[in-house]
Amino acid sequence: MPGKLSSGKVRRVYEFIKDHSGEYDVKTMFKLLEVTRSGYYAWLREPISRRAQEEARLLRLIRASFTASHGDRCTQRSTYRRPAHRSHWLETTHAAGR
């Protein structure tokens, strides 16, 4: 029996099942593709997980903070020399963690 699928692979399997549900029996696909029925129907209700949504929100905040602190002088060299975005980030406290 193969190991557990990564979340990205599971989403692709769910997308495959959704795309082919008119051609094949979904119950059979769940068994053959080794995913749970409950997981599939939960994914149908909310295809992007709350965790992924939160990570996307935090990434937008980080990018906005970086842009605000670096402006047009954004180069790889300035990224490592100017930690100004860190102070901005600390001033605008946002909870993050798992």
Backbone atoms as SQL, in Angstrom:
CREATE TABLE atoms (id INTEGER PRIMARY KEY, chain TEXT, resi INTEGER, resn TEXT, atom TEXT, x REAL, y REAL, z REAL);
INSERT INTO atoms VALUES
  (1, 'A', 1, 'MET', 'N', 0.846, -1.181, 0.000),
  (2, 'A', 1, 'MET', 'CA', 0.000, 0.000, 0.000),
  (3, 'A', 1, 'MET', 'C', 0.885, 1.236, 0.000),
  (4, 'A', 2, 'PRO', 'N', 0.695, 2.150, -0.940),
  (5, 'A', 2, 'PRO', 'CA', 1.526, 3.354, -1.012),
  (6, 'A', 2, 'PRO', 'C', 1.342, 4.255, 0.195),
  (7, 'A', 3, 'GLY', 'N', 2.311, 5.165, 0.381),
  (8, 'A', 3, 'GLY', 'CA', 2.259, 6.099, 1.500),
  (9, 'A', 3, 'GLY', 'C', 1.208, 7.175, 1.296),
  (10, 'A', 4, 'LYS', 'N', 1.097, 8.027, 2.272),
  (11, 'A', 4, 'LYS', 'CA', 0.122, 9.111, 2.249),
  (12, 'A', 4, 'LYS', 'C', 0.488, 10.128, 1.165),
  (13, 'A', 5, 'LEU', 'N', -0.523, 10.636, 0.460),
  (14, 'A', 5, 'LEU', 'CA', -0.304, 11.633, -0.583),
  (15, 'A', 5, 'LEU', 'C', -0.097, 13.012, 0.030),
  (16, 'A', 6, 'SER', 'N', 0.709, 13.834, -0.619),
  (17, 'A', 6, 'SER', 'CA', 0.875, 15.219, -0.170),
  (18, 'A', 6, 'SER', 'C', -0.405, 15.988, -0.477),
  (19, 'A', 7, 'SER', 'N', -0.598, 17.121, 0.189),
  (20, 'A', 7, 'SER', 'CA', -1.835, 17.885, -0.003),
  (21, 'A', 7, 'SER', 'C', -2.002, 18.341, -1.449),
  (22, 'A', 8, 'GLY', 'N', -0.901, 18.684, -2.115),
  (23, 'A', 8, 'GLY', 'CA', -0.985, 19.088, -3.520),
  (24, 'A', 8, 'GLY', 'C', -1.442, 17.948, -4.416),
  (25, 'A', 9, 'LYS', 'N', -0.936, 16.748, -4.147),
  (26, 'A', 9, 'LYS', 'CA', -1.336, 15.589, -4.943),
  (27, 'A', 9, 'LYS', 'C', -2.787, 15.218, -4.657),
  (28, 'A', 10, 'VAL', 'N', -3.198, 15.333, -3.413),
  (29, 'A', 10, 'VAL', 'CA', -4.585, 15.022, -3.065),
  (30, 'A', 10, 'VAL', 'C', -5.525, 15.964, -3.804),
  (31, 'A', 11, 'ARG', 'N', -5.190, 17.253, -3.850),
  (32, 'A', 11, 'ARG', 'CA', -6.029, 18.211, -4.581),
  (33, 'A', 11, 'ARG', 'C', -6.125, 17.834, -6.058),
  (34, 'A', 12, 'ARG', 'N', -5.014, 17.415, -6.645),
  (35, 'A', 12, 'ARG', 'CA', -5.042, 17.006, -8.057),
  (36, 'A', 12, 'ARG', 'C', -5.906, 15.769, -8.248),
  (37, 'A', 13, 'VAL', 'N', -5.848, 14.833, -7.295),
  (38, 'A', 13, 'VAL', 'CA', -6.696, 13.640, -7.373),
  (39, 'A', 13, 'VAL', 'C', -8.161, 14.045, -7.272),
  (40, 'A', 14, 'TYR', 'N', -8.479, 14.949, -6.340),
  (41, 'A', 14, 'TYR', 'CA', -9.859, 15.420, -6.200),
  (42, 'A', 14, 'TYR', 'C', -10.321, 16.109, -7.483),
  (43, 'A', 15, 'GLU', 'N', -9.463, 16.903, -8.098),
  (44, 'A', 15, 'GLU', 'CA', -9.817, 17.565, -9.352),
  (45, 'A', 15, 'GLU', 'C', -10.074, 16.535, -10.447),
  (46, 'A', 16, 'PHE', 'N', -9.246, 15.493, -10.477),
  (47, 'A', 16, 'PHE', 'CA', -9.430, 14.416, -11.448),
  (48, 'A', 16, 'PHE', 'C', -10.780, 13.742, -11.244),
  (49, 'A', 17, 'ILE', 'N', -11.102, 13.427, -9.999),
  (50, 'A', 17, 'ILE', 'CA', -12.378, 12.777, -9.693),
  (51, 'A', 17, 'ILE', 'C', -13.535, 13.672, -10.126),
  (52, 'A', 18, 'LYS', 'N', -13.443, 14.947, -9.816),
  (53, 'A', 18, 'LYS', 'CA', -14.499, 15.889, -10.191),
  (54, 'A', 18, 'LYS', 'C', -14.667, 15.938, -11.706),
  (55, 'A', 19, 'ASP', 'N', -13.538, 16.018, -12.424),
  (56, 'A', 19, 'ASP', 'CA', -13.573, 16.108, -13.884),
  (57, 'A', 19, 'ASP', 'C', -14.123, 14.842, -14.542),
  (58, 'A', 20, 'HIS', 'N', -13.952, 13.679, -13.888),
  (59, 'A', 20, 'HIS', 'CA', -14.343, 12.412, -14.502),
  (60, 'A', 20, 'HIS', 'C', -15.534, 11.747, -13.815),
  (61, 'A', 21, 'SER', 'N', -16.199, 12.474, -12.937),
  (62, 'A', 21, 'SER', 'CA', -17.306, 11.874, -12.189),
  (63, 'A', 21, 'SER', 'C', -18.476, 11.480, -13.094),
  (64, 'A', 22, 'GLY', 'N', -18.597, 12.089, -14.254),
  (65, 'A', 22, 'GLY', 'CA', -19.652, 11.707, -15.194),
  (66, 'A', 22, 'GLY', 'C', -19.316, 10.444, -15.971),
  (67, 'A', 23, 'GLU', 'N', -18.027, 10.120, -16.031),
  (68, 'A', 23, 'GLU', 'CA', -17.589, 8.954, -16.806),
  (69, 'A', 23, 'GLU', 'C', -17.426, 7.702, -15.959),
  (70, 'A', 24, 'TYR', 'N', -16.986, 7.881, -14.717),
  (71, 'A', 24, 'TYR', 'CA', -16.671, 6.751, -13.847),
  (72, 'A', 24, 'TYR', 'C', -17.415, 6.886, -12.519),
  (73, 'A', 25, 'ASP', 'N', -17.574, 5.780, -11.856),
  (74, 'A', 25, 'ASP', 'CA', -18.200, 5.758, -10.544),
  (75, 'A', 25, 'ASP', 'C', -17.245, 6.374, -9.517),
  (76, 'A', 26, 'VAL', 'N', -17.716, 7.406, -8.796),
  (77, 'A', 26, 'VAL', 'CA', -16.821, 8.091, -7.857),
  (78, 'A', 26, 'VAL', 'C', -16.380, 7.171, -6.721),
  (79, 'A', 27, 'LYS', 'N', -17.257, 6.298, -6.280),
  (80, 'A', 27, 'LYS', 'CA', -16.908, 5.368, -5.190),
  (81, 'A', 27, 'LYS', 'C', -15.721, 4.483, -5.600),
  (82, 'A', 28, 'THR', 'N', -15.728, 4.054, -6.843),
  (83, 'A', 28, 'THR', 'CA', -14.626, 3.241, -7.357),
  (84, 'A', 28, 'THR', 'C', -13.343, 4.072, -7.455),
  (85, 'A', 29, 'MET', 'N', -13.473, 5.321, -7.901),
  (86, 'A', 29, 'MET', 'CA', -12.288, 6.185, -8.001),
  (87, 'A', 29, 'MET', 'C', -11.682, 6.451, -6.622),
  (88, 'A', 30, 'PHE', 'N', -12.536, 6.653, -5.599),
  (89, 'A', 30, 'PHE', 'CA', -12.020, 6.863, -4.236),
  (90, 'A', 30, 'PHE', 'C', -11.142, 5.690, -3.832),
  (91, 'A', 31, 'LYS', 'N', -11.634, 4.486, -4.091),
  (92, 'A', 31, 'LYS', 'CA', -10.903, 3.280, -3.690),
  (93, 'A', 31, 'LYS', 'C', -9.612, 3.117, -4.495),
  (94, 'A', 32, 'LEU', 'N', -9.703, 3.266, -5.811),
  (95, 'A', 32, 'LEU', 'CA', -8.531, 3.079, -6.665),
  (96, 'A', 32, 'LEU', 'C', -7.471, 4.159, -6.447),
  (97, 'A', 33, 'LEU', 'N', -7.921, 5.397, -6.203),
  (98, 'A', 33, 'LEU', 'CA', -6.986, 6.506, -6.039),
  (99, 'A', 33, 'LEU', 'C', -6.607, 6.747, -4.573),
  (100, 'A', 34, 'GLU', 'N', -7.158, 5.905, -3.689),
  (101, 'A', 34, 'GLU', 'CA', -6.814, 5.909, -2.261),
  (102, 'A', 34, 'GLU', 'C', -7.030, 7.271, -1.589),
  (103, 'A', 35, 'VAL', 'N', -8.224, 7.816, -1.788),
  (104, 'A', 35, 'VAL', 'CA', -8.637, 9.030, -1.083),
  (105, 'A', 35, 'VAL', 'C', -9.969, 8.742, -0.405),
  (106, 'A', 36, 'THR', 'N', -10.276, 9.550, 0.598),
  (107, 'A', 36, 'THR', 'CA', -11.511, 9.331, 1.335),
  (108, 'A', 36, 'THR', 'C', -12.669, 10.101, 0.714),
  (109, 'A', 37, 'ARG', 'N', -13.831, 9.509, 0.850),
  (110, 'A', 37, 'ARG', 'CA', -15.051, 10.153, 0.358),
  (111, 'A', 37, 'ARG', 'C', -15.297, 11.464, 1.097),
  (112, 'A', 38, 'SER', 'N', -15.108, 11.418, 2.430),
  (113, 'A', 38, 'SER', 'CA', -15.359, 12.623, 3.233),
  (114, 'A', 38, 'SER', 'C', -14.392, 13.744, 2.865),
  (115, 'A', 39, 'GLY', 'N', -13.140, 13.404, 2.591),
  (116, 'A', 39, 'GLY', 'CA', -12.156, 14.402, 2.186),
  (117, 'A', 39, 'GLY', 'C', -12.523, 15.042, 0.866),
  (118, 'A', 40, 'TYR', 'N', -13.002, 14.226, -0.068),
  (119, 'A', 40, 'TYR', 'CA', -13.390, 14.744, -1.379),
  (120, 'A', 40, 'TYR', 'C', -14.560, 15.715, -1.260),
  (121, 'A', 41, 'TYR', 'N', -15.580, 15.331, -0.498),
  (122, 'A', 41, 'TYR', 'CA', -16.746, 16.207, -0.387),
  (123, 'A', 41, 'TYR', 'C', -16.439, 17.461, 0.430),
  (124, 'A', 42, 'ALA', 'N', -15.527, 17.364, 1.373),
  (125, 'A', 42, 'ALA', 'CA', -15.078, 18.569, 2.094),
  (126, 'A', 42, 'ALA', 'C', -14.342, 19.495, 1.131),
  (127, 'A', 43, 'TRP', 'N', -13.520, 18.918, 0.260),
  (128, 'A', 43, 'TRP', 'CA', -12.800, 19.707, -0.742),
  (129, 'A', 43, 'TRP', 'C', -13.775, 20.381, -1.708),
  (130, 'A', 44, 'LEU', 'N', -14.837, 19.691, -2.085),
  (131, 'A', 44, 'LEU', 'CA', -15.828, 20.291, -2.979),
  (132, 'A', 44, 'LEU', 'C', -16.471, 21.520, -2.343),
  (133, 'A', 45, 'ARG', 'N', -16.705, 21.466, -1.039),
  (134, 'A', 45, 'ARG', 'CA', -17.295, 22.611, -0.340),
  (135, 'A', 45, 'ARG', 'C', -16.309, 23.758, -0.208),
  (136, 'A', 46, 'GLU', 'N', -15.027, 23.434, -0.010),
  (137, 'A', 46, 'GLU', 'CA', -13.996, 24.460, 0.194),
  (138, 'A', 46, 'GLU', 'C', -12.694, 23.989, -0.455),
  (139, 'A', 47, 'PRO', 'N', -12.530, 24.228, -1.792),
  (140, 'A', 47, 'PRO', 'CA', -11.367, 23.701, -2.515),
  (141, 'A', 47, 'PRO', 'C', -10.019, 24.232, -2.021),
  (142, 'A', 48, 'ILE', 'N', -9.992, 25.448, -1.470),
  (143, 'A', 48, 'ILE', 'CA', -8.743, 25.991, -0.945),
  (144, 'A', 48, 'ILE', 'C', -8.827, 25.932, 0.576),
  (145, 'A', 49, 'SER', 'N', -7.904, 25.203, 1.192),
  (146, 'A', 49, 'SER', 'CA', -7.948, 25.016, 2.636),
  (147, 'A', 49, 'SER', 'C', -7.786, 26.334, 3.385),
  (148, 'A', 50, 'ARG', 'N', -8.273, 26.347, 4.601),
  (149, 'A', 50, 'ARG', 'CA', -8.124, 27.555, 5.427),
  (150, 'A', 50, 'ARG', 'C', -6.652, 27.886, 5.638),
  (151, 'A', 51, 'ARG', 'N', -5.862, 26.859, 5.802),
  (152, 'A', 51, 'ARG', 'CA', -4.423, 27.073, 6.000),
  (153, 'A', 51, 'ARG', 'C', -3.797, 27.736, 4.771),
  (154, 'A', 52, 'ALA', 'N', -4.162, 27.253, 3.580),
  (155, 'A', 52, 'ALA', 'CA', -3.637, 27.843, 2.348),
  (156, 'A', 52, 'ALA', 'C', -4.111, 29.282, 2.190),
  (157, 'A', 53, 'GLN', 'N', -5.360, 29.552, 2.560),
  (158, 'A', 53, 'GLN', 'CA', -5.872, 30.919, 2.504),
  (159, 'A', 53, 'GLN', 'C', -5.090, 31.828, 3.450),
  (160, 'A', 54, 'GLU', 'N', -4.817, 31.331, 4.652),
  (161, 'A', 54, 'GLU', 'CA', -4.078, 32.123, 5.640),
  (162, 'A', 54, 'GLU', 'C', -2.644, 32.366, 5.178),
  (163, 'A', 55, 'GLU', 'N', -2.007, 31.337, 4.596),
  (164, 'A', 55, 'GLU', 'CA', -0.646, 31.507, 4.096),
  (165, 'A', 55, 'GLU', 'C', -0.608, 32.522, 2.957),
  (166, 'A', 56, 'ALA', 'N', -1.617, 32.523, 2.106),
  (167, 'A', 56, 'ALA', 'CA', -1.684, 33.502, 1.018),
  (168, 'A', 56, 'ALA', 'C', -1.857, 34.912, 1.578),
  (169, 'A', 57, 'ARG', 'N', -2.680, 35.050, 2.616),
  (170, 'A', 57, 'ARG', 'CA', -2.888, 36.355, 3.247),
  (171, 'A', 57, 'ARG', 'C', -1.578, 36.870, 3.844),
  (172, 'A', 58, 'LEU', 'N', -0.864, 36.004, 4.547),
  (173, 'A', 58, 'LEU', 'CA', 0.403, 36.402, 5.155),
  (174, 'A', 58, 'LEU', 'C', 1.433, 36.759, 4.090),
  (175, 'A', 59, 'LEU', 'N', 1.459, 36.013, 3.004),
  (176, 'A', 59, 'LEU', 'CA', 2.399, 36.311, 1.920),
  (177, 'A', 59, 'LEU', 'C', 2.118, 37.697, 1.325),
  (178, 'A', 60, 'ARG', 'N', 0.833, 38.034, 1.156),
  (179, 'A', 60, 'ARG', 'CA', 0.494, 39.370, 0.662),
  (180, 'A', 60, 'ARG', 'C', 0.978, 40.445, 1.631),
  (181, 'A', 61, 'LEU', 'N', 0.824, 40.212, 2.946),
  (182, 'A', 61, 'LEU', 'CA', 1.282, 41.174, 3.945),
  (183, 'A', 61, 'LEU', 'C', 2.805, 41.338, 3.909),
  (184, 'A', 62, 'ILE', 'N', 3.499, 40.227, 3.786),
  (185, 'A', 62, 'ILE', 'CA', 4.966, 40.267, 3.744),
  (186, 'A', 62, 'ILE', 'C', 5.434, 41.033, 2.506),
  (187, 'A', 63, 'ARG', 'N', 4.832, 40.739, 1.361),
  (188, 'A', 63, 'ARG', 'CA', 5.219, 41.433, 0.132),
  (189, 'A', 63, 'ARG', 'C', 4.927, 42.919, 0.214),
  (190, 'A', 64, 'ALA', 'N', 3.777, 43.280, 0.793),
  (191, 'A', 64, 'ALA', 'CA', 3.437, 44.704, 0.939),
  (192, 'A', 64, 'ALA', 'C', 4.429, 45.396, 1.860),
  (193, 'A', 65, 'SER', 'N', 4.815, 44.735, 2.944),
  (194, 'A', 65, 'SER', 'CA', 5.780, 45.294, 3.873),
  (195, 'A', 65, 'SER', 'C', 7.140, 45.472, 3.204),
  (196, 'A', 66, 'PHE', 'N', 7.551, 44.478, 2.445),
  (197, 'A', 66, 'PHE', 'CA', 8.831, 44.529, 1.739),
  (198, 'A', 66, 'PHE', 'C', 8.833, 45.684, 0.744),
  (199, 'A', 67, 'THR', 'N', 7.766, 45.802, -0.025),
  (200, 'A', 67, 'THR', 'CA', 7.672, 46.875, -1.015),
  (201, 'A', 67, 'THR', 'C', 7.668, 48.237, -0.336),
  (202, 'A', 68, 'ALA', 'N', 6.948, 48.344, 0.775),
  (203, 'A', 68, 'ALA', 'CA', 6.889, 49.619, 1.495),
  (204, 'A', 68, 'ALA', 'C', 8.258, 50.023, 2.029),
  (205, 'A', 69, 'SER', 'N', 9.060, 49.072, 2.424),
  (206, 'A', 69, 'SER', 'CA', 10.361, 49.398, 3.002),
  (207, 'A', 69, 'SER', 'C', 11.462, 49.544, 1.958),
  (208, 'A', 70, 'HIS', 'N', 11.291, 48.968, 0.777),
  (209, 'A', 70, 'HIS', 'CA', 12.334, 49.002, -0.245),
  (210, 'A', 70, 'HIS', 'C', 12.005, 49.898, -1.431),
  (211, 'A', 71, 'GLY', 'N', 10.735, 50.064, -1.721),
  (212, 'A', 71, 'GLY', 'CA', 10.340, 50.908, -2.846),
  (213, 'A', 71, 'GLY', 'C', 10.969, 50.464, -4.153),
  (214, 'A', 72, 'ASP', 'N', 11.474, 51.425, -4.935),
  (215, 'A', 72, 'ASP', 'CA', 12.047, 51.136, -6.245),
  (216, 'A', 72, 'ASP', 'C', 13.480, 50.624, -6.178),
  (217, 'A', 73, 'ARG', 'N', 14.098, 50.706, -5.035),
  (218, 'A', 73, 'ARG', 'CA', 15.510, 50.291, -4.944),
  (219, 'A', 73, 'ARG', 'C', 15.643, 48.799, -4.630),
  (220, 'A', 74, 'CYS', 'N', 14.656, 48.041, -5.004),
  (221, 'A', 74, 'CYS', 'CA', 14.620, 46.614, -4.687),
  (222, 'A', 74, 'CYS', 'C', 15.541, 45.814, -5.603),
  (223, 'A', 75, 'THR', 'N', 16.648, 45.364, -5.054),
  (224, 'A', 75, 'THR', 'CA', 17.547, 44.455, -5.744),
  (225, 'A', 75, 'THR', 'C', 17.910, 43.365, -4.759),
  (226, 'A', 76, 'GLN', 'N', 18.511, 42.312, -5.244),
  (227, 'A', 76, 'GLN', 'CA', 18.907, 41.242, -4.337),
  (228, 'A', 76, 'GLN', 'C', 19.900, 41.767, -3.305),
  (229, 'A', 77, 'ARG', 'N', 20.818, 42.601, -3.724),
  (230, 'A', 77, 'ARG', 'CA', 21.822, 43.138, -2.807),
  (231, 'A', 77, 'ARG', 'C', 21.160, 43.984, -1.717),
  (232, 'A', 78, 'SER', 'N', 20.218, 44.868, -2.104),
  (233, 'A', 78, 'SER', 'CA', 19.567, 45.710, -1.095),
  (234, 'A', 78, 'SER', 'C', 18.690, 44.878, -0.166),
  (235, 'A', 79, 'THR', 'N', 18.176, 43.761, -0.658),
  (236, 'A', 79, 'THR', 'CA', 17.339, 42.904, 0.178),
  (237, 'A', 79, 'THR', 'C', 18.100, 42.440, 1.410),
  (238, 'A', 80, 'TYR', 'N', 19.360, 42.095, 1.224),
  (239, 'A', 80, 'TYR', 'CA', 20.130, 41.569, 2.335),
  (240, 'A', 80, 'TYR', 'C', 20.855, 42.654, 3.124),
  (241, 'A', 81, 'ARG', 'N', 20.970, 43.831, 2.595),
  (242, 'A', 81, 'ARG', 'CA', 21.658, 44.900, 3.302),
  (243, 'A', 81, 'ARG', 'C', 20.726, 45.780, 4.124),
  (244, 'A', 82, 'ARG', 'N', 19.472, 45.863, 3.749),
  (245, 'A', 82, 'ARG', 'CA', 18.557, 46.796, 4.395),
  (246, 'A', 82, 'ARG', 'C', 17.413, 46.042, 5.085),
  (247, 'A', 83, 'PRO', 'N', 17.530, 45.810, 6.357),
  (248, 'A', 83, 'PRO', 'CA', 16.472, 45.077, 7.060),
  (249, 'A', 83, 'PRO', 'C', 15.329, 45.970, 7.524),
  (250, 'A', 84, 'ALA', 'N', 15.077, 47.078, 6.830),
  (251, 'A', 84, 'ALA', 'CA', 14.036, 48.021, 7.250),
  (252, 'A', 84, 'ALA', 'C', 12.659, 47.372, 7.275),
  (253, 'A', 85, 'HIS', 'N', 12.409, 46.427, 6.376),
  (254, 'A', 85, 'HIS', 'CA', 11.086, 45.802, 6.349),
  (255, 'A', 85, 'HIS', 'C', 10.795, 45.033, 7.635),
  (256, 'A', 86, 'ARG', 'N', 11.839, 44.579, 8.328),
  (257, 'A', 86, 'ARG', 'CA', 11.643, 43.846, 9.577),
  (258, 'A', 86, 'ARG', 'C', 11.027, 44.744, 10.642),
  (259, 'A', 87, 'SER', 'N', 11.530, 45.970, 10.768),
  (260, 'A', 87, 'SER', 'CA', 10.983, 46.877, 11.768),
  (261, 'A', 87, 'SER', 'C', 9.537, 47.237, 11.428),
  (262, 'A', 88, 'HIS', 'N', 9.266, 47.438, 10.145),
  (263, 'A', 88, 'HIS', 'CA', 7.889, 47.720, 9.737),
  (264, 'A', 88, 'HIS', 'C', 6.991, 46.545, 10.087),
  (265, 'A', 89, 'TRP', 'N', 7.454, 45.346, 9.821),
  (266, 'A', 89, 'TRP', 'CA', 6.676, 44.139, 10.097),
  (267, 'A', 89, 'TRP', 'C', 6.394, 44.012, 11.596),
  (268, 'A', 90, 'LEU', 'N', 7.401, 44.295, 12.414),
  (269, 'A', 90, 'LEU', 'CA', 7.228, 44.182, 13.860),
  (270, 'A', 90, 'LEU', 'C', 6.252, 45.229, 14.385),
  (271, 'A', 91, 'GLU', 'N', 6.218, 46.392, 13.752),
  (272, 'A', 91, 'GLU', 'CA', 5.288, 47.448, 14.175),
  (273, 'A', 91, 'GLU', 'C', 3.839, 47.100, 13.851),
  (274, 'A', 92, 'THR', 'N', 3.627, 46.361, 12.793),
  (275, 'A', 92, 'THR', 'CA', 2.272, 45.988, 12.392),
  (276, 'A', 92, 'THR', 'C', 2.050, 44.524, 12.739),
  (277, 'A', 93, 'THR', 'N', 1.879, 44.253, 13.989),
  (278, 'A', 93, 'THR', 'CA', 1.821, 42.858, 14.464),
  (279, 'A', 93, 'THR', 'C', 0.702, 42.067, 13.802),
  (280, 'A', 94, 'HIS', 'N', 1.084, 40.918, 13.295),
  (281, 'A', 94, 'HIS', 'CA', 0.157, 39.972, 12.693),
  (282, 'A', 94, 'HIS', 'C', 0.483, 38.606, 13.265),
  (283, 'A', 95, 'ALA', 'N', -0.534, 37.940, 13.735),
  (284, 'A', 95, 'ALA', 'CA', -0.329, 36.592, 14.276),
  (285, 'A', 95, 'ALA', 'C', -0.040, 35.631, 13.135),
  (286, 'A', 96, 'ALA', 'N', 0.960, 34.796, 13.334),
  (287, 'A', 96, 'ALA', 'CA', 1.292, 33.782, 12.341),
  (288, 'A', 96, 'ALA', 'C', 1.824, 32.579, 13.078),
  (289, 'A', 97, 'GLY', 'N', 1.551, 31.434, 12.549),
  (290, 'A', 97, 'GLY', 'CA', 2.047, 30.205, 13.163),
  (291, 'A', 97, 'GLY', 'C', 1.122, 29.060, 12.838),
  (292, 'A', 98, 'ARG', 'N', 1.572, 27.878, 13.195),
  (293, 'A', 98, 'ARG', 'CA', 0.770, 26.685, 12.876),
  (294, 'A', 98, 'ARG', 'C', 0.310, 26.033, 14.121);
